[in-house]
Amino acid sequence: MGICVCNGAQLKCSFGTAPSILVVLPTKKVISTTPAATIMDHVSMVNILPFAMCTNPANPATVRPPPVMFSPAPCIPMTPAPWVPGCVTCLIGGEPALESSCTLLCNWGGIIEIIYPGQSKTIVS
């Protein structure tokens, strides 16, 4: 059982240097006046905004020529797959709801977690 995530939720990436927010487009998904998220709200630069700088050496943008070899680069999230696991017992617009315990994987190795779901009243199970 988790808390339903909505627009404005705060996110953190294991390789990001600052938190970010989740942007949920207002299409048939509303809790009160705030759009509720589903596992399909994972699109980079639409739903998932940058986490300032990426510190993962596996990210090709962080690799530099000698003598530096590595330095953080601006974060550009690469999130092609949906959030997991989602709440299959609560569908929003036909898609599983996004709950506060879900995670999202970035192609550059980061694990994106929800640190504040954007609201605290609606619980999904």
DSSP file (Angstrom, degrees, kcal/mol; ACC not computed):
  #  RESIDUE AA STRUCTURE BP1 BP2  ACC     N-H-->O    O-->H-N    N-H-->O    O-->H-N    TCO  KAPPA ALPHA  PHI   PSI    X-CA   Y-CA   Z-CA
    1    1 A M              0   0    0      0, 0.0     2,-0.3     0, 0.0   124,-0.2   0.000 360.0 360.0 360.0 131.7    0.0    0.0    0.0
    2    2 A G  E     -A  124   0A   0    122,-2.2   122,-2.8    98,-0.0     2,-0.4  -0.823 360.0 -87.5-139.8 178.2    1.4    3.4   -1.0
    3    3 A I  E     -A  123   0A   0     -2,-0.3    97,-1.8   120,-0.2   120,-0.2  -0.761  46.9-109.7 -92.8 135.4    0.4    7.0   -1.5
    4    4 A C  B     -B   99   0B   0    118,-2.5     2,-0.3    -2,-0.4    95,-0.2  -0.437  33.3-134.2 -65.7 132.7   -0.8    8.0   -4.9
    5    5 A V        +     0   0    0     93,-2.6    32,-2.9    32,-0.2    93,-0.3  -0.680  29.5 175.2 -92.4 142.0    1.7   10.2   -6.7
    6    6 A C  B >   -C   36   0C   0    111,-2.6     3,-1.6    -2,-0.3    30,-0.2  -0.804  40.2 -50.9-137.6 179.2    0.6   13.3   -8.5
    7    7 A N  T 3  S+     0   0    0     28,-2.6    16,-0.2     1,-0.3    -1,-0.1  -0.203 120.0  30.0 -52.9 136.9    1.9   16.4  -10.4
    8    8 A G  T 3  S+     0   0    0     14,-2.8    -1,-0.3     1,-0.3   110,-0.2   0.447  80.3 155.0  91.3   0.8    4.7   18.2   -8.6
    9    9 A A    <   -     0   0    0     -3,-1.6    13,-2.3    13,-0.3     2,-0.4  -0.285  44.6-119.1 -59.2 146.4    6.0   15.1   -6.8
   10   10 A Q  E     -DE  21 116D   0    106,-2.1   105,-2.4    11,-0.2   106,-1.5  -0.762  33.2-170.8 -93.1 136.1    9.7   15.4   -5.8
   11   11 A L  E     -DE  20 114D   0      9,-2.9     9,-2.2    -2,-0.4     2,-0.4  -0.855  10.3-161.4-123.0 155.2   12.1   12.9   -7.2
   12   12 A K  E     - E   0 113D   0    101,-2.3   101,-2.8    -2,-0.3     2,-0.4  -0.997   7.4-150.3-136.1 146.4   15.7   12.0   -6.7
   13   13 A C  E >   - E   0 112D   0     -2,-0.4     3,-0.9     5,-0.3    99,-0.2  -0.907  21.6-129.8-112.1 141.4   18.2   10.1   -8.8
   14   14 A S  T 3  S+     0   0    0     97,-1.3    98,-0.1    -2,-0.4    -1,-0.1   0.713 111.9  34.4 -63.8 -19.8   21.0    8.1   -7.3
   15   15 A F  T 3  S+     0   0    0     96,-0.1    40,-2.3    41,-0.0    -1,-0.3   0.365  97.7 102.8-114.5   2.9   23.5    9.8   -9.7
   16   16 A G  B <   -H   54   0E   0     -3,-0.9    38,-0.2    38,-0.2    36,-0.2  -0.500  62.6-145.1 -83.5 156.3   21.9   13.3   -9.8
   17   17 A T  S    S+     0   0    0     34,-1.7    35,-0.2    36,-1.0    -1,-0.1   0.488  81.5  25.0 -99.0  -4.6   23.2   16.2   -7.8
   18   18 A A  S    S-     0   0    0     33,-1.1    -5,-0.3    35,-0.2    -1,-0.1  -0.987  85.7 -99.5-152.1 155.4   19.8   17.8   -7.0
   19   19 A P        -     0   0    0      0, 0.0     2,-0.2     0, 0.0    -7,-0.2  -0.229  35.9-162.5 -69.5 167.7   16.2   16.7   -6.7
   20   20 A S  E     -D   11   0D   0     -9,-2.2    -9,-2.9    31,-0.1     2,-0.3  -0.773  13.4-114.0-136.8-178.2   13.7   17.2   -9.6
   21   21 A I  E     -D   10   0D   0    -11,-0.2    28,-1.0    -2,-0.2     2,-0.5  -0.893  18.6-121.6-123.8 156.7    9.9   17.2  -10.0
   22   22 A L  B     -J   48   0F   0    -13,-2.3   -14,-2.8    -2,-0.3     2,-0.6  -0.828  21.3-153.6 -94.6 130.5    7.4   15.0  -11.8
   23   23 A V        -     0   0    0     24,-2.1     2,-0.6    -2,-0.5   -16,-0.1  -0.928   9.9-170.2-106.6 120.6    5.3   16.7  -14.4
   24   24 A V        -     0   0    0     -2,-0.6   -17,-0.1    11,-0.1    13,-0.1  -0.949  19.7-133.2-113.6 120.6    1.9   15.0  -15.0
   25   25 A L        -     0   0    0     -2,-0.6     2,-2.2     1,-0.1     4,-0.1  -0.495  25.3-114.6 -72.1 139.6   -0.1   16.2  -17.9
   26   26 A P        +     0   0    0      0, 0.0     2,-0.5     0, 0.0    -1,-0.1  -0.432  64.2 136.8 -79.7  72.7   -3.7   16.8  -17.1
   27   27 A T  S    S-     0   0    0     -2,-2.2    -2,-0.1     2,-0.1     3,-0.0  -0.865  85.7 -44.9-122.5  97.5   -5.4   14.1  -19.3
   28   28 A K  S    S+     0   0    0     -2,-0.5     2,-0.3     1,-0.1    65,-0.2   0.714 111.8 105.6  58.7  26.6   -8.2   12.2  -17.5
   29   29 A K        +     0   0    0     -4,-0.1     7,-1.6    63,-0.1     2,-0.4  -0.746  41.2 150.6-138.2  87.8   -6.1   11.8  -14.3
   30   30 A V  E     -L   35   0G   0     -2,-0.3     2,-0.6     5,-0.3     3,-0.1  -0.973  29.2-172.5-130.2 132.1   -7.2   14.0  -11.5
   31   31 A I  E >  S-L   34   0G   0      3,-3.4     3,-2.6    -2,-0.4     2,-0.6  -0.976  83.5 -46.4-111.8 111.1   -7.1   13.8   -7.7
   32   32 A S  T 3  S-     0   0    0     -2,-0.6    -2,-0.0     1,-0.3     0, 0.0  -0.527 125.2 -27.4  60.7-110.4   -9.1   16.7   -6.5
   33   33 A T  T 3  S+     0   0    0     -2,-0.6    -1,-0.3    -3,-0.1    -3,-0.0   0.342 122.9  89.7-113.7   4.8   -7.5   19.4   -8.7
   34   34 A T  E <  S-L   31   0G   0     -3,-2.6    -3,-3.4   -26,-0.0     2,-0.1  -0.882  81.1-115.2-107.9 130.3   -4.1   17.8   -9.2
   35   35 A P  E     -L   30   0G   0      0, 0.0   -28,-2.6     0, 0.0    -5,-0.3  -0.422  30.9-136.2 -62.3 131.1   -3.3   15.4  -12.1
   36   36 A A  B     -C    6   0C   0     -7,-1.6   -30,-0.3   -30,-0.2     2,-0.2  -0.622  18.0-124.3 -87.6 148.5   -2.5   11.9  -10.8
   37   37 A A        -     0   0    0    -32,-2.9    61,-2.2    61,-0.2     2,-0.3  -0.590  19.2-163.8 -94.8 153.6    0.4    9.9  -12.2
   38   38 A T  B >   -M   97   0H   0     59,-0.3     3,-1.8    -2,-0.2    59,-0.2  -0.757  42.5 -96.4-121.2 174.0    0.5    6.5  -13.8
   39   39 A I  T 3  S+     0   0    0     57,-2.1    44,-1.9     1,-0.3    58,-0.1   0.701 120.9  66.1 -64.9 -16.7    3.4    4.2  -14.5
   40   40 A M  T 3  S+     0   0    0     56,-0.3     2,-1.7    42,-0.2     3,-0.3   0.462  72.0  94.7 -85.6  -0.5    3.4    5.6  -18.1
   41   41 A D    <   +     0   0    0     -3,-1.8    -1,-0.2     1,-0.2   -18,-0.1  -0.523  53.6 107.2 -87.3  69.5    4.4    9.1  -16.9
   42   42 A H        +     0   0    0     -2,-1.7     2,-0.3    38,-0.1    -1,-0.2   0.253  34.8 136.8-128.5   8.4    8.1    8.3  -17.5
   43   43 A V    >>> -     0   0    0     -3,-0.3     4,-2.7     1,-0.1     5,-2.2  -0.451  56.8-117.9 -72.8 124.5    8.9   10.4  -20.6
   44   44 A S  B 345S+k   48   0F   0     -2,-0.3     5,-0.2     1,-0.3    -1,-0.1  -0.343  94.4   5.7 -61.4 135.7   12.3   12.2  -20.3
   45   45 A M  T 345S+     0   0    0      3,-3.0    -1,-0.3     1,-0.2     4,-0.1   0.417 131.0  59.3  68.1   0.6   12.1   16.0  -20.5
   46   46 A V  T <45S+     0   0    0     -3,-1.5    -2,-0.2     2,-0.2    -1,-0.2   0.659 129.1   1.1-112.1 -60.8    8.3   15.8  -20.5
   47   47 A N  T  <5S+     0   0    0     -4,-2.7   -24,-2.1     1,-0.2     2,-0.7   0.789 132.6  53.8 -95.6 -37.0    7.5   14.0  -17.2
   48   48 A I  B   <S-Jk  22  44F   0     -5,-2.2    -3,-3.0   -26,-0.2    -1,-0.2  -0.891  73.0-165.5-107.9 111.6   11.0   13.5  -15.8
   49   49 A L        -     0   0    0    -28,-1.0    27,-0.1    -2,-0.7    -3,-0.0  -0.531  35.0 -75.7 -92.8 162.1   13.0   16.7  -15.6
   50   50 A P        -     0   0    0      0, 0.0   -29,-0.2     0, 0.0    -1,-0.2  -0.112  25.1-140.9 -59.2 152.4   16.8   16.9  -15.2
   51   51 A F        -     0   0    0      1,-0.2   -34,-1.7   -31,-0.1   -33,-1.1  -0.341  48.4-107.3-104.4  45.6   18.5   16.3  -11.8
   52   52 A A  S    S+     0   0    0     23,-0.2    23,-3.0   -35,-0.2     2,-0.3  -0.526  89.4  10.0  65.0 -97.2   21.1   19.1  -12.3
   53   53 A M  E     - I   0  74E   0     -2,-1.0   -36,-1.0    21,-0.3     2,-0.5  -0.855  68.6-133.3-116.1 148.5   24.3   17.1  -13.0
   54   54 A C  E     -HI  16  73E   0     19,-3.6    19,-1.6    -2,-0.3   -38,-0.2  -0.857  16.2-175.5 -98.5 130.8   24.9   13.4  -13.6
   55   55 A T        +     0   0    0    -40,-2.3   -39,-0.1    -2,-0.5    -1,-0.1   0.235  44.1 116.4-109.5  12.7   27.8   11.9  -11.7
   56   56 A N    >   -     0   0    0    -41,-0.2     3,-1.7     1,-0.1     6,-0.3  -0.728  54.9-152.4 -86.7 121.2   27.8    8.4  -13.2
   57   57 A P  T 3  S+     0   0    0      0, 0.0    -1,-0.1     0, 0.0     5,-0.1   0.677  93.9  68.6 -63.6 -15.6   31.0    7.5  -15.0
   58   58 A A  T 3  S+     0   0    0     50,-0.2    51,-0.1     4,-0.1     5,-0.0   0.656  76.9  95.3 -76.6 -15.4   28.9    5.1  -17.2
   59   59 A N  S X  S-     0   0    0     -3,-1.7     3,-2.1    49,-0.2     4,-0.5  -0.668  75.5-142.7 -76.3 120.2   27.2    8.1  -18.8
   60   60 A P  G >  S+     0   0    0      0, 0.0     3,-0.8     0, 0.0    -1,-0.2   0.777  97.9  63.3 -57.0 -26.9   29.0    8.9  -22.0
   61   61 A A  G 3  S+     0   0    0      1,-0.2    -3,-0.0    13,-0.1    -2,-0.0   0.709  98.0  56.2 -71.4 -18.2   28.5   12.6  -21.4
   62   62 A T  G <  S+     0   0    0     -3,-2.1     9,-2.0    -6,-0.3     2,-0.4   0.593  83.9  99.6 -89.4 -10.5   30.6   12.5  -18.3
   63   63 A V  B <   -O   70   0I   0     -3,-0.8     7,-0.2    -4,-0.5     6,-0.0  -0.622  52.4-177.0 -81.3 132.2   33.7   11.0  -19.9
   64   64 A R        -     0   0    0      5,-1.9     5,-0.1    -2,-0.4    -2,-0.0  -0.879  30.1 -99.5-124.8 156.0   36.5   13.5  -20.7
   65   65 A P    >>  -     0   0    0      0, 0.0     4,-1.1     0, 0.0     3,-1.1  -0.343  67.6 -44.5 -69.6 158.3   39.8   13.2  -22.5
   66   66 A P  T 34 S+     0   0    0      0, 0.0     0, 0.0     0, 0.0     0, 0.0  -0.242 118.1  32.7 -56.0 149.3   43.0   12.9  -20.4
   67   67 A P  T 34 S+     0   0    0      0, 0.0     3,-0.1     0, 0.0    -3,-0.0  -0.997 128.7  37.8 -90.9  -4.3   44.1   14.3  -18.0
   68   68 A V  T <4  +     0   0    0     -3,-1.1     2,-2.1     1,-0.2    -5,-0.0   0.940  70.0 174.6 -74.2 -47.3   40.6   14.9  -16.5
   69   69 A M     <  +     0   0    0     -4,-1.1    -5,-1.9    -5,-0.1     2,-0.3  -0.164  63.3  28.2  69.6 -42.4   39.0   11.5  -17.6
   70   70 A F  B     +O   63   0I   0     -2,-2.1    -7,-0.2    -7,-0.2    -8,-0.1  -0.991  57.9 152.9-150.3 137.3   35.7   12.2  -15.7
   71   71 A S        -     0   0    0     -9,-2.0   -17,-0.1    -2,-0.3    -2,-0.0  -0.942  50.4 -89.0-156.4 147.6   33.6   15.1  -14.6
   72   72 A P        -     0   0    0      0, 0.0   -17,-0.2     0, 0.0   -19,-0.0  -0.172  43.2-159.0 -54.6 148.4   29.9   15.5  -14.0
   73   73 A A  E     -I   54   0E   0    -19,-1.6   -19,-3.6   -17,-0.1   -11,-0.1  -0.871  33.7 -76.3-125.6 159.3   27.8   16.5  -17.0
   74   74 A P  E     -I   53   0E   0      0, 0.0     2,-0.3     0, 0.0   -21,-0.3  -0.319  56.8-111.1 -56.0 136.0   24.4   18.1  -17.3
   75   75 A C        +     0   0    0    -23,-3.0   -23,-0.2     1,-0.0   -59,-0.0  -0.535  37.9 173.7 -74.3 129.3   21.7   15.5  -16.5
   76   76 A I        -     0   0    0     -2,-0.3   -27,-0.1   -26,-0.1   -32,-0.1  -0.858  31.0-135.5-130.5  97.6   19.5   14.5  -19.4
   77   77 A P        -     0   0    0      0, 0.0     2,-0.5     0, 0.0   -29,-0.1  -0.216  13.7-161.6 -58.3 139.6   17.3   11.6  -18.1
   78   78 A M        +     0   0    0    -34,-0.1    29,-2.9   -35,-0.1    30,-0.2  -0.875  25.3 156.8-121.6  94.4   17.0    8.6  -20.4
   79   79 A T        +     0   0    0     -2,-0.5   -35,-0.2    27,-0.2    27,-0.1  -0.675   4.2 155.6-124.4  75.2   13.9    6.8  -19.1
   80   80 A P        +     0   0    0      0, 0.0    -1,-0.1     0, 0.0    26,-0.1   0.727  58.7  66.7 -76.2 -21.1   12.5    4.6  -21.9
   81   81 A A  S    S-     0   0    0     24,-0.4    24,-0.1     1,-0.1     3,-0.1  -0.695  88.1-103.4-102.6 154.1   10.7    2.0  -19.6
   82   82 A P        -     0   0    0      0, 0.0    23,-0.3     0, 0.0   -42,-0.2  -0.146  45.3 -84.5 -66.5 165.4    7.7    2.7  -17.3
   83   83 A W        -     0   0    0    -44,-1.9    21,-0.2   -45,-0.1   -44,-0.1  -0.340  60.8-100.2 -61.6 150.9    7.9    3.0  -13.5
   84   84 A V  B    S-F  103   0D   0     19,-2.6    19,-2.7    -3,-0.1     2,-0.1  -0.977  80.2  -5.0-131.4 148.1    7.8   -0.3  -11.6
   85   85 A P  S    S-     0   0    0      0, 0.0    -1,-0.1     0, 0.0   -46,-0.1  -0.965  77.8-176.8 -87.1 -20.9    5.9   -2.0  -10.1
   86   86 A G        -     0   0    0     13,-0.1     2,-0.7     1,-0.1    12,-0.2  -0.113  42.2 -78.6  84.0 169.6    2.9    0.3  -10.2
   87   87 A C  E >   -N   97   0H   0     10,-2.2     3,-1.3     3,-0.2    10,-1.2  -0.862  41.8-178.5-112.1  96.6   -0.4   -0.3   -8.5
   88   88 A V  E 3  S+     0   0H   0     -2,-0.7    -1,-0.1     1,-0.3     3,-0.1   0.645  79.5  61.5 -73.1 -13.9   -2.4   -2.8  -10.7
   89   89 A T  E 3  S+     0   0H   0      1,-0.2     2,-0.5     8,-0.1    -1,-0.3   0.557 102.8  54.7 -87.7  -7.4   -5.4   -2.7   -8.4
   90   90 A C  E <  S-     0   0H   0     -3,-1.3     7,-2.6     7,-0.1     2,-0.4  -0.924  73.2-170.3-128.3 106.7   -5.9    1.1   -9.0
   91   91 A L  E     -N   96   0H   0     -2,-0.5     2,-0.5     5,-0.2    -3,-0.1  -0.788   8.2-167.6-100.1 138.4   -6.2    2.1  -12.7
   92   92 A I  E >  S-N   95   0H   0      3,-3.3     3,-1.4    -2,-0.4   -63,-0.1  -0.975  83.0 -15.1-123.3 114.3   -6.2    5.7  -13.8
   93   93 A G  T 3  S-     0   0    0     -2,-0.5    -1,-0.1     1,-0.2   -64,-0.1   0.827 130.5 -54.5  60.3  31.0   -7.2    6.1  -17.4
   94   94 A G  T 3  S+     0   0    0      1,-0.3    -1,-0.2     0, 0.0    -3,-0.0   0.481 120.4 102.5  83.5   2.9   -6.7    2.4  -17.9
   95   95 A E  E <  S- N   0  92H   0     -3,-1.4    -3,-3.3     1,-0.0    -1,-0.3  -0.898  82.3 -94.2-119.1 148.6   -3.1    2.4  -16.6
   96   96 A P  E     - N   0  91H   0      0, 0.0   -57,-2.1     0, 0.0   -56,-0.3  -0.326  47.2-111.1 -59.5 138.4   -1.8    1.3  -13.2
   97   97 A A  E     -MN  38  87H   0     -7,-2.6   -10,-2.2   -10,-1.2     2,-0.5  -0.328  25.5-117.4 -67.7 151.5   -1.5    4.2  -10.8
   98   98 A L        -     0   0    0    -61,-2.2   -93,-2.6   -93,-0.3     2,-0.3  -0.821  35.1-166.4 -90.1 125.1    2.0    5.4   -9.7
   99   99 A E  B >   -B    4   0B   0     -2,-0.5     3,-2.2   -95,-0.2   -95,-0.2  -0.754  34.1-102.8-114.0 163.6    2.5    4.9   -6.0
  100  100 A S  T 3  S+     0   0    0    -97,-1.8    14,-0.4     1,-0.3   -96,-0.1   0.623 115.6  57.4 -62.0 -16.5    5.2    6.3   -3.7
  101  101 A S  T 3  S+     0   0    0    -98,-0.1    -1,-0.3    12,-0.1   -17,-0.0   0.464  82.7 110.7 -93.4  -0.8    7.2    3.1   -3.5
  102  102 A C    <   -     0   0    0     -3,-2.2    12,-0.6   -17,-0.1     2,-0.3  -0.327  50.7-157.3 -72.6 155.1    7.7    2.8   -7.3
  103  103 A T  E     -FG  84 113D   0    -19,-2.7   -19,-2.6    10,-0.1     2,-0.4  -0.904   5.3-150.6-129.9 161.5   11.1    3.4   -9.0
  104  104 A L  E     - G   0 112D   0      8,-2.0     8,-3.4    -2,-0.3     2,-0.4  -0.997  13.3-138.1-133.8 135.7   12.3    4.3  -12.4
  105  105 A L  E     - G   0 111D   0     -2,-0.4   -24,-0.4   -23,-0.3     2,-0.4  -0.791   9.0-150.2 -99.9 136.6   15.5    3.3  -14.1
  106  106 A C    >   -     0   0    0      4,-2.7     3,-2.1    -2,-0.4   -27,-0.2  -0.805  22.1-126.3 -98.7 143.7   17.7    5.6  -16.2
  107  107 A N  T 3  S+     0   0    0    -29,-2.9    -1,-0.1    -2,-0.4   -28,-0.1   0.750 109.5  64.0 -59.7 -23.0   19.7    4.2  -19.1
  108  108 A W  T 3  S-     0   0    0    -30,-0.2    -1,-0.3   -49,-0.1   -50,-0.2   0.319 126.8 -95.8 -86.6   9.7   22.8    5.9  -17.5
  109  109 A G  S <  S+     0   0    0     -3,-2.1    -2,-0.1     1,-0.3     2,-0.1   0.347  79.0 136.6 100.4  -6.0   22.5    3.7  -14.4
  110  110 A G        -     0   0    0    -96,-0.1    -4,-2.7   -54,-0.1     2,-0.6  -0.437  45.4-144.1 -77.5 149.0   20.5    5.9  -12.1
  111  111 A I  E     - G   0 105D   0     -6,-0.2   -97,-1.3    -2,-0.1     2,-0.5  -0.967  16.2-151.0-110.9 119.8   17.6    4.8   -9.9
  112  112 A I  E     -EG  13 104D   0     -8,-3.4    -8,-2.0    -2,-0.6     2,-0.3  -0.800  17.6-177.4 -96.9 127.2   14.9    7.4   -9.7
  113  113 A E  E     -EG  12 103D   0   -101,-2.8  -101,-2.3    -2,-0.5     2,-0.6  -0.832  29.5-115.9-121.7 158.5   12.9    7.4   -6.5
  114  114 A I  E     +E   11   0D   0    -12,-0.6  -103,-0.2   -14,-0.4  -105,-0.0  -0.848  28.3 175.7 -94.3 119.9    9.9    9.4   -5.2
  115  115 A I  E    S+     0   0D   0   -105,-2.4  -104,-0.2    -2,-0.6    -1,-0.1   0.685  78.2  14.3 -99.4 -20.7   10.9   11.4   -2.1
  116  116 A Y  E     -E   10   0D   0   -106,-1.5  -106,-2.1     1,-0.0    -1,-0.4  -0.896  68.8-147.4-149.5 123.9    7.5   13.3   -1.8
  117  117 A P        -     0   0    0      0, 0.0  -111,-2.6     0, 0.0  -108,-0.3   0.512  42.8-110.7 -74.7  -3.4    4.4   12.1   -3.7
  118  118 A G  S    S+     0   0    0   -110,-0.2     2,-0.3  -113,-0.2  -113,-0.1   0.277  94.7  32.9  94.4 -13.7    2.9   15.6   -4.2
  119  119 A Q        -     0   0    0   -115,-0.2  -113,-0.1     3,-0.1    -1,-0.0  -0.954  59.7-154.1-162.2 166.5    0.0   14.9   -1.8
  120  120 A S  S    S+     0   0    0     -2,-0.3  -115,-0.1    -3,-0.1     3,-0.0   0.257  76.7  69.5-135.6  14.5   -0.6   12.9    1.3
  121  121 A K  S    S+     0   0    0   -117,-0.1     2,-0.6     1,-0.1    -2,-0.0   0.797  78.6  73.5-105.2 -34.7   -4.3   12.0    1.5
  122  122 A T        -     0   0    0   -118,-0.2  -118,-2.5   -91,-0.0     2,-0.4  -0.745  60.2-171.0 -92.3 119.3   -5.0    9.5   -1.3
  123  123 A I  E     -A    3   0A   0     -2,-0.6     2,-0.3  -120,-0.2  -120,-0.2  -0.880   3.8-161.1-109.4 138.8   -3.7    6.0   -0.7
  124  124 A V  E      A    2   0A   0   -122,-2.8  -122,-2.2    -2,-0.4   -34,-0.0  -0.885 360.0 360.0-116.4 150.4   -3.7    3.2   -3.3
  125  125 A S              0   0    0     -2,-0.3   -37,-0.1  -124,-0.2    -1,-0.1   0.349 360.0 360.0-141.4 360.0   -3.4   -0.5   -2.6
